[in-house]
Amino acid sequence: MKEAYRAVDPHRGGPDAGGAALPERVVTRLLLPLTAASGGLDAVCVTRLGGLFASVITGNMVQLGRAIATADARLALGATTAVGSYAIGVAIGAVPLRHRGSGWWRRHTVVSAVEVVLLAGMAAGWLATRAHPGRVTTPLLLGLAALAMGLQSAITINSGVRGASTTYLTGTLTKVAHSLTVDPHRFAAGAGGLARLAALLCGAAAGALVLHVAPLWAPLLPAAIVAAVAVSAAALTHDRQNRS
């Protein structure tokens, strides 16, 4: 069986004393709700936080260019905050996860917990503003959301599932469309990418629906999903450790 989280330190070559690996099929399934969470969060951000995204940096860069051209200081602040916070989140998450040595899974759990805390903080701020953030709170909430998505991207990159993403899926769609056109017999190879695209769409639709019918609770949906995934991953890893 191919293992996604093969916990081996490339510098030492020894096994990870921190615990057993999760099978790739399990990790692939865990990535689906994370993708849905990012879709739901982006639906909230782009609708209520100045037309900007927590994770779609391409769109934010376009908005930043538009802000520069139109001298829109508010839009420029929001776009800069989103892009910068996302990059910082990736950097923060990459540092503790870069080596698969002893204790890697414990570090992974800590990074996941930090993401949950950031999303919970964003949801708390949203509740405090009664779902109507102002000029000051909008960039703060956007920054928390983008920081969390940066951490999630770092987690996904280090998941062991090659080419997987739960936040930016332009490349995923490109690969799926290319592979189906060039070699349609390899449809199964792109199934994971198609599943994540579907999860993103479902998450965005759910986020938009909650935002419409119960706007106060909209950011809690992605926070709850990420928390559930983090707890599930930790429980599954603990179980494999006890059995290994």
N, C-alpha and C positions, 0 to 999 in steps of 0.2 A: 504494500500500500504506500502510495506517495504521500509524504508528510509535508504539510505547508509550513508548519512552525518547527522546522528541524533546528532545535536549539543547540547550535554548535558555534563556538567562537572561532571565526576564521583565522584569528591570530594565534590561537592556542591549539585548535584542532581537537579539543576534548569535548565530552558531553556536557550539557548544561546541568549543573546540580540544582538549578532552580525549578525543574519540573519537566514533564513529558510534553511532547508536541501534540497539537491538534491536527487531525486529518484535513487535507485540503478541501474536501467536500463540505466539511463542517464549517470551515472558515468562509468558504464561498457563500454558504447560506447565511452566515452572520453578517456578511457585507450587504445583503439585500435590505434589511431594515435600516441599516446605517444610511444607505442611499436614499431610502424613503424619508428618513429624518432630514437629510439635507434638502430634499425637495420641498418638504413642508416648511422648513425654516426660511428658505429662499422665497417661497410664496408670501410669507409674512413680511420679510424685509423689503422686497421689491414693491409691495403694495403700500406699506405704511412707513417705511424708513427711507424716503426720498428717492425711490426708484432704483435703489442699489441692492446688490446681492451680498449674501454672506460668503458665497463660495465661487460664484461665476466671475472670475477675475477678468476674463475677456470683456464681458459686459461693463464691468466697473472701469476698465481702462478706456473704453469708448466714452463712457460718461465723463471721465476725467478730461479727455480731449475736448469734449463738448463744453465742459465747464471753463476750460482755458480759453476756448474760442469766443465764448459768450460772456466772459468775465463774471461767471456765476460763482461767487465765493462759497455759498452754502453747499452747492453741488460739489465743488472742488474739495471742500473739507470732508464731506461724506465719502467721496470716492477715494481720497487719499487715506482716510481712516480705514476703510474696508480693505483696500489693497495692502496697506502696511500691516494691519492687524493679522490678516491671513498669513502673510509672509513670516511674521514673528511667531505665529502659532506653529507653522511648519518647522521653523528652526528650533523652537522649544521642544517639540515632540521628537525631532530627529536626533537630538543629542543623546538622550538616555536609551534610545532604541537602536542606535547604529551598530552596536556589537551584540552578537547572539551568545554572550557568555553566561556565566553563572548569575542567576537572579533576573534573567531577561524578562520572564513572565511577571515577576513582581513589579518591575519597572513599567511594563506594559499596563498593568492594572492601575498603577499610580497615574500614568498619563491619561488613561480612560476616565479615571475619577476626576481629574482636573477638567477634562472636557465637560463632564456632567455638571460640575460646579459652575463653570462658565455659562452653560446653557440655563442652569437654574437661576443664576444671577441676572441673566438677560430677561428671563421670564418674570422674576421679581420686580425688576425695573419697569417692565411692561405693565404689570399689575398696578404698580405705584402711580403710573401715569394714566390709569384707567383706559389703556389701549389707545391713547392719543399723545404720544411723545412729542415734546416741543423742540425748539431749535437747539437747546443744550442737550437734552436727553437722547435725541435721535442719533447723533454720532456716537454717543456712549454705548447705546444698545447695539448699534450696528458693529461697533468695535468688538464688543463681547461675542457677538454671533460669529463674526469673521475669525476671531482668535480661536474659537471653538472648532470651526470648520478647518482651520489650518492644522490644529492638533489631530483632527480626524483624518486629514489627508496623510499626515505623517504616520499614523497608525496603519492606514490602508497600504501605504507604500511598503511598510515593513511586515505586512501580513503574510508574505510568502506566496500570494496568488499573483503570478506574473501579469503585469499590465492592468491590474484591477484599479478602479477608482470609484469612490463613493461621493465625490463632490464635483469634479469636472469631467463631463462625459462626452465632450466633443470628439476626443480621440477614440472613445469607445464606439461611438456611432460610425466614425470614419473607418475603423478597422472592421466592424461588422459589415458595413456596406461594401467595402473593398473585397473582403474574403468571400462574401456571397456572390459577388460579381465574377471574380477571378476563378474561384474554386468552390462552386455551390455544393459540392459533395462534402465539404468540411463544415457543414452547417452546425454540427454539434460543437465545434471548437468555439463558435461565437455565441453559444447559448448563454453562457454566463454574462456576457456583455448585454445581450438582449434582455435578460432578466433584470439586470441593474437599470437599464433604460426604462423598463416597465415600472420598476420600483420607484424610480425618480418621478415618473409621471403620476403614479398613484399617490405618492407622498405629497406632491405639489397640489394635486386635486383635493386631498384630504385637508391640507393646511389651508387652502383657500376656502373650503367649505366651513371649517371651524371658524375661520376669521369672519365669515359672513354671518353664521348663526350664533356664535358665542365668542366674540373677538377677544374678550379678556383671557380666554384659555388657549388661544392659538399657539403661543410659543411653548406652552407646556407639553404639547403633543410631541414635537421632536426631542425635547428634553427627556420625556418619559421613555421614548423609544431607545435613545442612546443609553440611558441608564439600564434598561432591561437587557440590552445587548451586552453591556459591560458586566453585569451580574451573571448573565448566562455564560459568557466566555470564562469568567473566573471560576464558576462552578464546574464547568466541563473540564477545565484544566486541573482543578483540585481533584476531581474524580479520577482523571487519568494518572495523576501523581500517586494516588492511593493504590491504584491497581498495578502500577509499574514497579 
